[in-house]
Amino acid sequence: GITIAPQDGRKARMPSRIAAFQDNALATFTMGDATYAYNTAWKWCAMCRPVGSDAGIGGWTPVEETWNDFRSPSNQINDFYGNVPFVDYANWRYGGYTEGIHKQKVNDLSQAYRQAGLIRGEYPYALIVDDLHKLTDTPNTEWQWIAQLPEDLTVVPHNEYTNPNLDPARDIVFKEPSTTGNRKLLVRILYAEGSQPSGLFEFQEFEGLLSGGLTAWRLTIRRISERPRFRIMLYPFQDGQAIPEHSESPNGNINLKWNNQLVDTIQFQTSTQTVGGIDVELTGIQISRSGNQNVIDTRNQALPMDIRW
């Protein structure tokens, strides 16, 4: 995950990029490129690098990248600060000093891309698609898809699934306390590649340190593979509301059919693109409704960063 080395307080300003965005009446999708953030640790050097100095931190490399290095070519900052290296960026607190930001390479991901979208209509749902890959030891990489969830949610046991469209092999259902209502959340694993070291999923309290005594509960889906290709659907519903039937066509298309005969067909189409001298995999998402209405098409839209570390 993202590693931050705090210096002069806790800072988490790691650059990433919105690599694509689409918005229409039926769907809104965005793609984020967080490759650099997952590969790199940053450390600030407060009051150790005066303006004009080349003072550094032993074992760390100055961050010579600028805002414009991370921004898309069509969204450059024209003012001077857009091309100031982060290591020389003015310190916000101490006059006469720079931020002195340095970095270390902590991972070797070729890509960490996520597409997330909201699909509108009578039955709104969300779709999350991850394109992930590591350059070394790739077949044995354990990937974790993690969702932070409210602590009052509980998992509905499989033996309490009463709707025939719920499949224990792919579906995870959460419910709120009965004292507050009957809302539920369906997390449907449309696809996830690789072996399952901990079964279909885990839901447990995070054991790390959180400020203020806070607690956090996490849904974790683990896969061991070269590319996990997580494709996850989130669908909120209440008791008695329709749950989509899942089916897959011979060509790999996924069909979500509701009880009013509305059908959303999802096509995942992968392509290869050279980014920063390395070939990466990009997933295009096409969704059509009831065979004749285009909902979204994200193919050939993404512009990831060339910078990885």
Secondary structure, 3 states (H helix, E strand, C coil): CCCCECCCCCCCCCCCEEEEEEECCCEEEEEEECHHHHHEEEECCCCCCECCCCCCCCCCEECCCCHHHHCCHHHCCCCHHHHCCHHHCECCCCCCEECCCEEEECCCEEEEEEEEEEECCCCCEEEEEEEEEECCCHHHCEEEEEEEECCCCEECCHHHCCCCCCCCCCEEEEECCCCCCCEEEEEEEEECCCECCCCCCEEEECCCCCHHHCCCEEEEEEEECCCCCCEEEEEEEECCCCCCEEEECCCCCEEEECCCCCEEEEEEEEEEEEECCEEEEEEEEEEEECCCEEEEECCCCCCCCCCCC
